[in-house]
Structures are given as C-alpha cells and as structure tokens.
Amino acid sequence: MSNVHLVSHPLVQHKLTLMRRKDASTNSFRRLLNEISMLMAYEVTRDMPMQDIEVETPLETMQAKVIDGKKLVLVSILRAGTGILDGMLTVVPGARVGHIGLYRDPKTLTAVEYYFKMPGEMENRDVIVVDPMLATGNSAVAAVERLKELNPKSIKFVCLLTCPEGVATMQKAHPDVPIYTAAIDRELNSHGYILPGLGDAGDRIFGTK
C-alpha cells in the first residue's frame, strides 16, 4: 500500500479504540473524533512549506518561520467530513474551507454529487480532503476527480478508517494522492461498511440513528 500513511501514535490509537465501542455516546464520539483530527493534522501538515517573517521578541527583532494557512484548503465531504474538519481547523485556523456534497446510492454504492463549493484561486492552494471513512472508495475518488478539475497545487486525503478495498480503489484512480489514516481494517461487508469498523460515522457524529 504505497503512499498510505498510517498514523500509529498511541494517543490516536487509544482514542480510536474508545470511538469503536458501540456504547460510546454521540457526545463522546464527536469529542474523540475532534481530538483525533487535531492529532492527525500534525502528521498531514508535516511537510507544509514555510516562510520567514520578521517578528519582534521582548528582547530583539528576528526572522522566524510561519506557514501560510490561507494557501491551505480543507475540503469536507459532507456530511461526515465535518467531524474531522472542525478538529483540523482548531490546529490551522487560517485554512480556507471547501465542501463537496456526496451521497452513496444504496443499490449501486456509487457516489452522487449534490453540492460543490470551493474557495477561489485553487490553482495556488494545497488541498486536504477529509472524510472519516474510506470504505468502497467511490466517494473519495469522485471528490478528488472533481477537485482535480480546479488544478490545485497538491491533494491529500485524510480519513479515520479505511480497508484494503477502499485503498485499492483510491490508489487505482488517484495514485498521486497520499492517504492518511488511523487504521486499515479487515474488509468491507456486502453493504459497503468497514469491518470491524465503528458503524456509520455520520450517524454517530450527529446522533441520527
């Protein structure tokens, strides 16, 4: 699985285990996802370009490094992507935000787009696409394909969970897009859910089931 980055930090793995529990409350699930997203943001932004600016300390003036958060776009795949988006914005509050509305057709499991809104000048921006689950991979593939029409500088994909089938689908369609995930679970079931997984992330984030 080349170009797949497994975020194995003990804090990430501990919080993920707590999220998997079927008796985790909506509040607990949402809070843990927010915390994991902040931790994963450190990994996915590790290679972000930096620039020097002049700052005045209490003692003297110096040159120090900063990132240009305004060149970064966090793209949330609705609706569950919002759960990761909030945590990452805590770490990089200067990032712009885009949204892609996709739903999975229950019969074909293919992605259907219903909303697409991005910042301007995407050709000058680095994009991080966020969605808790990379299951069949169809939504992720469709989202990245749509984003590539805008020619951003780079695209990364961040998810909480994935599986071999999802990774294979994504890498076949977009081998140039690195995947960051906290776990690669065993397989998909016949309904397109990750096993052992943690259920439907959207329903658990929003308490809709």
Secondary structure, DSSP 8 states (H G I E B T S, - for coil): -TTEEE---HHHHHHHHHHH-TT--HHHHHHHHHHHHHHHHHHHTTT--EEEEEEE-SS-EEEEEEE-GGGEEEEEEETTHHHHHHHHHHH-TT-EEEEEEEEE-TTT--EEEEEEE--S-GGG-EEEEE-SEESSSHHHHHHHHHHHTT--SEEEEEEEEE-HHHHHHHHHH-TTS-EEEEEE-SEE-TTS-EESS-S-HHHHHHT--
